[in-house]
Amino acid sequence: MTLHVETLGAGPPLVLLHGWAMHSGLWSGLLPALAAKHRV
């Protein structure tokens, strides 16, 4: 199994998990807003 981890922001942790056959690019538009108050 291979894991890829990216970390942005600071604050309470928020873990994002995508479903099968998807990728982390799904959240690219949301990450700036989420990282403003959370560690994502």
mmCIF file of the N, C-alpha and C atoms, coordinates in Angstrom:
data_MODEL
# 
_entry.id   MODEL 
# 
loop_
_atom_site.group_PDB 
_atom_site.id 
_atom_site.type_symbol 
_atom_site.label_atom_id 
_atom_site.label_alt_id 
_atom_site.label_comp_id 
_atom_site.label_asym_id 
_atom_site.label_entity_id 
_atom_site.label_seq_id 
_atom_site.pdbx_PDB_ins_code 
_atom_site.Cartn_x 
_atom_site.Cartn_y 
_atom_site.Cartn_z 
_atom_site.occupancy 
_atom_site.B_iso_or_equiv 
_atom_site.pdbx_formal_charge 
_atom_site.auth_seq_id 
_atom_site.auth_comp_id 
_atom_site.auth_asym_id 
_atom_site.auth_atom_id 
_atom_site.pdbx_PDB_model_num 
ATOM 1   N N  . MET A 1 1  ? 0.848   -1.162 0.000  1.00 0.00 ? 1  MET A N  1 
ATOM 2   C CA . MET A 1 1  ? 0.000   0.000  0.000  1.00 0.00 ? 1  MET A CA 1 
ATOM 3   C C  . MET A 1 1  ? 0.901   1.234  0.000  1.00 0.00 ? 1  MET A C  1 
ATOM 4   N N  . THR A 1 2  ? 0.545   2.204  -0.789 1.00 0.00 ? 2  THR A N  1 
ATOM 5   C CA . THR A 1 2  ? 1.261   3.471  -0.845 1.00 0.00 ? 2  THR A CA 1 
ATOM 6   C C  . THR A 1 2  ? 0.344   4.579  -0.352 1.00 0.00 ? 2  THR A C  1 
ATOM 7   N N  . LEU A 1 3  ? 0.855   5.415  0.535  1.00 0.00 ? 3  LEU A N  1 
ATOM 8   C CA . LEU A 1 3  ? 0.099   6.562  1.039  1.00 0.00 ? 3  LEU A CA 1 
ATOM 9   C C  . LEU A 1 3  ? 0.778   7.840  0.599  1.00 0.00 ? 3  LEU A C  1 
ATOM 10  N N  . HIS A 1 4  ? -0.018  8.832  0.268  1.00 0.00 ? 4  HIS A N  1 
ATOM 11  C CA . HIS A 1 4  ? 0.488   10.155 -0.078 1.00 0.00 ? 4  HIS A CA 1 
ATOM 12  C C  . HIS A 1 4  ? -0.139  11.135 0.900  1.00 0.00 ? 4  HIS A C  1 
ATOM 13  N N  . VAL A 1 5  ? 0.700   11.937 1.555  1.00 0.00 ? 5  VAL A N  1 
ATOM 14  C CA . VAL A 1 5  ? 0.211   12.863 2.577  1.00 0.00 ? 5  VAL A CA 1 
ATOM 15  C C  . VAL A 1 5  ? 0.656   14.277 2.244  1.00 0.00 ? 5  VAL A C  1 
ATOM 16  N N  . GLU A 1 6  ? -0.269  15.212 2.327  1.00 0.00 ? 6  GLU A N  1 
ATOM 17  C CA . GLU A 1 6  ? 0.030   16.639 2.194  1.00 0.00 ? 6  GLU A CA 1 
ATOM 18  C C  . GLU A 1 6  ? -0.556  17.327 3.415  1.00 0.00 ? 6  GLU A C  1 
ATOM 19  N N  . THR A 1 7  ? 0.148   18.318 3.946  1.00 0.00 ? 7  THR A N  1 
ATOM 20  C CA . THR A 1 7  ? -0.328  19.032 5.128  1.00 0.00 ? 7  THR A CA 1 
ATOM 21  C C  . THR A 1 7  ? -0.322  20.528 4.863  1.00 0.00 ? 7  THR A C  1 
ATOM 22  N N  . LEU A 1 8  ? -1.422  21.188 5.194  1.00 0.00 ? 8  LEU A N  1 
ATOM 23  C CA . LEU A 1 8  ? -1.564  22.639 5.045  1.00 0.00 ? 8  LEU A CA 1 
ATOM 24  C C  . LEU A 1 8  ? -2.212  23.207 6.298  1.00 0.00 ? 8  LEU A C  1 
ATOM 25  N N  . GLY A 1 9  ? -1.982  24.473 6.554  1.00 0.00 ? 9  GLY A N  1 
ATOM 26  C CA . GLY A 1 9  ? -2.678  25.191 7.611  1.00 0.00 ? 9  GLY A CA 1 
ATOM 27  C C  . GLY A 1 9  ? -2.220  24.838 9.012  1.00 0.00 ? 9  GLY A C  1 
ATOM 28  N N  . ALA A 1 10 ? -2.946  25.396 9.980  1.00 0.00 ? 10 ALA A N  1 
ATOM 29  C CA . ALA A 1 10 ? -2.681  25.165 11.399 1.00 0.00 ? 10 ALA A CA 1 
ATOM 30  C C  . ALA A 1 10 ? -4.010  25.198 12.136 1.00 0.00 ? 10 ALA A C  1 
ATOM 31  N N  . GLY A 1 11 ? -4.061  24.547 13.270 1.00 0.00 ? 11 GLY A N  1 
ATOM 32  C CA . GLY A 1 11 ? -5.282  24.491 14.057 1.00 0.00 ? 11 GLY A CA 1 
ATOM 33  C C  . GLY A 1 11 ? -5.713  23.058 14.243 1.00 0.00 ? 11 GLY A C  1 
ATOM 34  N N  . PRO A 1 12 ? -6.976  22.848 14.600 1.00 0.00 ? 12 PRO A N  1 
ATOM 35  C CA . PRO A 1 12 ? -7.468  21.490 14.798 1.00 0.00 ? 12 PRO A CA 1 
ATOM 36  C C  . PRO A 1 12 ? -7.334  20.684 13.498 1.00 0.00 ? 12 PRO A C  1 
ATOM 37  N N  . PRO A 1 13 ? -6.939  19.415 13.597 1.00 0.00 ? 13 PRO A N  1 
ATOM 38  C CA . PRO A 1 13 ? -6.756  18.625 12.381 1.00 0.00 ? 13 PRO A CA 1 
ATOM 39  C C  . PRO A 1 13 ? -8.081  18.287 11.698 1.00 0.00 ? 13 PRO A C  1 
ATOM 40  N N  . LEU A 1 14 ? -8.027  18.250 10.389 1.00 0.00 ? 14 LEU A N  1 
ATOM 41  C CA . LEU A 1 14 ? -9.159  17.845 9.564  1.00 0.00 ? 14 LEU A CA 1 
ATOM 42  C C  . LEU A 1 14 ? -8.595  16.895 8.515  1.00 0.00 ? 14 LEU A C  1 
ATOM 43  N N  . VAL A 1 15 ? -9.014  15.637 8.551  1.00 0.00 ? 15 VAL A N  1 
ATOM 44  C CA . VAL A 1 15 ? -8.487  14.617 7.643  1.00 0.00 ? 15 VAL A CA 1 
ATOM 45  C C  . VAL A 1 15 ? -9.471  14.429 6.498  1.00 0.00 ? 15 VAL A C  1 
ATOM 46  N N  . LEU A 1 16 ? -8.981  14.538 5.274  1.00 0.00 ? 16 LEU A N  1 
ATOM 47  C CA . LEU A 1 16 ? -9.807  14.352 4.084  1.00 0.00 ? 16 LEU A CA 1 
ATOM 48  C C  . LEU A 1 16 ? -9.425  13.025 3.428  1.00 0.00 ? 16 LEU A C  1 
ATOM 49  N N  . LEU A 1 17 ? -10.390 12.170 3.207  1.00 0.00 ? 17 LEU A N  1 
ATOM 50  C CA . LEU A 1 17 ? -10.164 10.880 2.562  1.00 0.00 ? 17 LEU A CA 1 
ATOM 51  C C  . LEU A 1 17 ? -11.059 10.789 1.338  1.00 0.00 ? 17 LEU A C  1 
ATOM 52  N N  . HIS A 1 18 ? -10.460 10.508 0.201  1.00 0.00 ? 18 HIS A N  1 
ATOM 53  C CA . HIS A 1 18 ? -11.271 10.358 -1.009 1.00 0.00 ? 18 HIS A CA 1 
ATOM 54  C C  . HIS A 1 18 ? -11.647 8.901  -1.217 1.00 0.00 ? 18 HIS A C  1 
ATOM 55  N N  . GLY A 1 19 ? -12.621 8.673  -2.033 1.00 0.00 ? 19 GLY A N  1 
ATOM 56  C CA . GLY A 1 19 ? -13.071 7.318  -2.325 1.00 0.00 ? 19 GLY A CA 1 
ATOM 57  C C  . GLY A 1 19 ? -12.193 6.625  -3.359 1.00 0.00 ? 19 GLY A C  1 
ATOM 58  N N  . TRP A 1 20 ? -12.527 5.402  -3.637 1.00 0.00 ? 20 TRP A N  1 
ATOM 59  C CA . TRP A 1 20 ? -11.802 4.588  -4.594 1.00 0.00 ? 20 TRP A CA 1 
ATOM 60  C C  . TRP A 1 20 ? -11.832 5.235  -5.979 1.00 0.00 ? 20 TRP A C  1 
ATOM 61  N N  . ALA A 1 21 ? -10.725 5.171  -6.664 1.00 0.00 ? 21 ALA A N  1 
ATOM 62  C CA . ALA A 1 21 ? -10.570 5.693  -8.033 1.00 0.00 ? 21 ALA A CA 1 
ATOM 63  C C  . ALA A 1 21 ? -10.738 7.212  -8.109 1.00 0.00 ? 21 ALA A C  1 
ATOM 64  N N  . MET A 1 22 ? -10.491 7.906  -7.018 1.00 0.00 ? 22 MET A N  1 
ATOM 65  C CA . MET A 1 22 ? -10.517 9.367  -6.996 1.00 0.00 ? 22 MET A CA 1 
ATOM 66  C C  . MET A 1 22 ? -9.139  9.854  -6.575 1.00 0.00 ? 22 MET A C  1 
ATOM 67  N N  . HIS A 1 23 ? -8.923  11.154 -6.505 1.00 0.00 ? 23 HIS A N  1 
ATOM 68  C CA . HIS A 1 23 ? -7.617  11.691 -6.137 1.00 0.00 ? 23 HIS A CA 1 
ATOM 69  C C  . HIS A 1 23 ? -7.777  12.972 -5.326 1.00 0.00 ? 23 HIS A C  1 
ATOM 70  N N  . SER A 1 24 ? -6.686  13.411 -4.701 1.00 0.00 ? 24 SER A N  1 
ATOM 71  C CA . SER A 1 24 ? -6.733  14.572 -3.806 1.00 0.00 ? 24 SER A CA 1 
ATOM 72  C C  . SER A 1 24 ? -7.041  15.877 -4.532 1.00 0.00 ? 24 SER A C  1 
ATOM 73  N N  . GLY A 1 25 ? -6.931  15.912 -5.841 1.00 0.00 ? 25 GLY A N  1 
ATOM 74  C CA . GLY A 1 25 ? -7.254  17.109 -6.608 1.00 0.00 ? 25 GLY A CA 1 
ATOM 75  C C  . GLY A 1 25 ? -8.706  17.541 -6.462 1.00 0.00 ? 25 GLY A C  1 
ATOM 76  N N  . LEU A 1 26 ? -9.544  16.648 -5.977 1.00 0.00 ? 26 LEU A N  1 
ATOM 77  C CA . LEU A 1 26 ? -10.956 16.981 -5.766 1.00 0.00 ? 26 LEU A CA 1 
ATOM 78  C C  . LEU A 1 26 ? -11.139 18.136 -4.793 1.00 0.00 ? 26 LEU A C  1 
ATOM 79  N N  . TRP A 1 27 ? -10.192 18.288 -3.863 1.00 0.00 ? 27 TRP A N  1 
ATOM 80  C CA . TRP A 1 27 ? -10.309 19.310 -2.825 1.00 0.00 ? 27 TRP A CA 1 
ATOM 81  C C  . TRP A 1 27 ? -9.483  20.553 -3.108 1.00 0.00 ? 27 TRP A C  1 
ATOM 82  N N  . SER A 1 28 ? -8.870  20.654 -4.260 1.00 0.00 ? 28 SER A N  1 
ATOM 83  C CA . SER A 1 28 ? -7.960  21.779 -4.530 1.00 0.00 ? 28 SER A CA 1 
ATOM 84  C C  . SER A 1 28 ? -8.647  23.136 -4.363 1.00 0.00 ? 28 SER A C  1 
ATOM 85  N N  . GLY A 1 29 ? -9.902  23.257 -4.709 1.00 0.00 ? 29 GLY A N  1 
ATOM 86  C CA . GLY A 1 29 ? -10.622 24.515 -4.555 1.00 0.00 ? 29 GLY A CA 1 
ATOM 87  C C  . GLY A 1 29 ? -11.026 24.815 -3.116 1.00 0.00 ? 29 GLY A C  1 
ATOM 88  N N  . LEU A 1 30 ? -11.153 23.783 -2.295 1.00 0.00 ? 30 LEU A N  1 
ATOM 89  C CA . LEU A 1 30 ? -11.572 23.948 -0.900 1.00 0.00 ? 30 LEU A CA 1 
ATOM 90  C C  . LEU A 1 30 ? -10.413 24.137 0.068  1.00 0.00 ? 30 LEU A C  1 
ATOM 91  N N  . LEU A 1 31 ? -9.223  23.661 -0.294 1.00 0.00 ? 31 LEU A N  1 
ATOM 92  C CA . LEU A 1 31 ? -8.102  23.664 0.642  1.00 0.00 ? 31 LEU A CA 1 
ATOM 93  C C  . LEU A 1 31 ? -7.747  25.030 1.208  1.00 0.00 ? 31 LEU A C  1 
ATOM 94  N N  . PRO A 1 32 ? -7.700  26.103 0.428  1.00 0.00 ? 32 PRO A N  1 
ATOM 95  C CA . PRO A 1 32 ? -7.364  27.400 1.030  1.00 0.00 ? 32 PRO A CA 1 
ATOM 96  C C  . PRO A 1 32 ? -8.334  27.810 2.144  1.00 0.00 ? 32 PRO A C  1 
ATOM 97  N N  . ALA A 1 33 ? -9.612  27.603 1.944  1.00 0.00 ? 33 ALA A N  1 
ATOM 98  C CA . ALA A 1 33 ? -10.601 27.970 2.964  1.00 0.00 ? 33 ALA A CA 1 
ATOM 99  C C  . ALA A 1 33 ? -10.496 27.059 4.188  1.00 0.00 ? 33 ALA A C  1 
ATOM 100 N N  . LEU A 1 34 ? -10.304 25.768 3.974  1.00 0.00 ? 34 LEU A N  1 
ATOM 101 C CA . LEU A 1 34 ? -10.187 24.838 5.097  1.00 0.00 ? 34 LEU A CA 1 
ATOM 102 C C  . LEU A 1 34 ? -8.904  25.071 5.883  1.00 0.00 ? 34 LEU A C  1 
ATOM 103 N N  . ALA A 1 35 ? -7.807  25.362 5.184  1.00 0.00 ? 35 ALA A N  1 
ATOM 104 C CA . ALA A 1 35 ? -6.510  25.563 5.835  1.00 0.00 ? 35 ALA A CA 1 
ATOM 105 C C  . ALA A 1 35 ? -6.447  26.871 6.621  1.00 0.00 ? 35 ALA A C  1 
ATOM 106 N N  . ALA A 1 36 ? -7.380  27.779 6.384  1.00 0.00 ? 36 ALA A N  1 
ATOM 107 C CA . ALA A 1 36 ? -7.390  29.043 7.123  1.00 0.00 ? 36 ALA A CA 1 
ATOM 108 C C  . ALA A 1 36 ? -7.662  28.822 8.616  1.00 0.00 ? 36 ALA A C  1 
ATOM 109 N N  . LYS A 1 37 ? -8.400  27.749 8.956  1.00 0.00 ? 37 LYS A N  1 
ATOM 110 C CA . LYS A 1 37 ? -8.754  27.503 10.360 1.00 0.00 ? 37 LYS A CA 1 
ATOM 111 C C  . LYS A 1 37 ? -8.406  26.099 10.840 1.00 0.00 ? 37 LYS A C  1 
ATOM 112 N N  . HIS A 1 38 ? -7.906  25.260 9.948  1.00 0.00 ? 38 HIS A N  1 
ATOM 113 C CA . HIS A 1 38 ? -7.623  23.866 10.300 1.00 0.00 ? 38 HIS A CA 1 
ATOM 114 C C  . HIS A 1 38 ? -6.285  23.432 9.729  1.00 0.00 ? 38 HIS A C  1 
ATOM 115 N N  . ARG A 1 39 ? -5.748  22.387 10.316 1.00 0.00 ? 39 ARG A N  1 
ATOM 116 C CA . ARG A 1 39 ? -4.605  21.699 9.720  1.00 0.00 ? 39 ARG A CA 1 
ATOM 117 C C  . ARG A 1 39 ? -5.204  20.594 8.871  1.00 0.00 ? 39 ARG A C  1 
ATOM 118 N N  . VAL A 1 40 ? -5.064  20.689 7.589  1.00 0.00 ? 40 VAL A N  1 
ATOM 119 C CA . VAL A 1 40 ? -5.636  19.700 6.664  1.00 0.00 ? 40 VAL A CA 1 
ATOM 120 C C  . VAL A 1 40 ? -4.542  18.960 5.940  1.00 0.00 ? 40 VAL A C  1 
# 
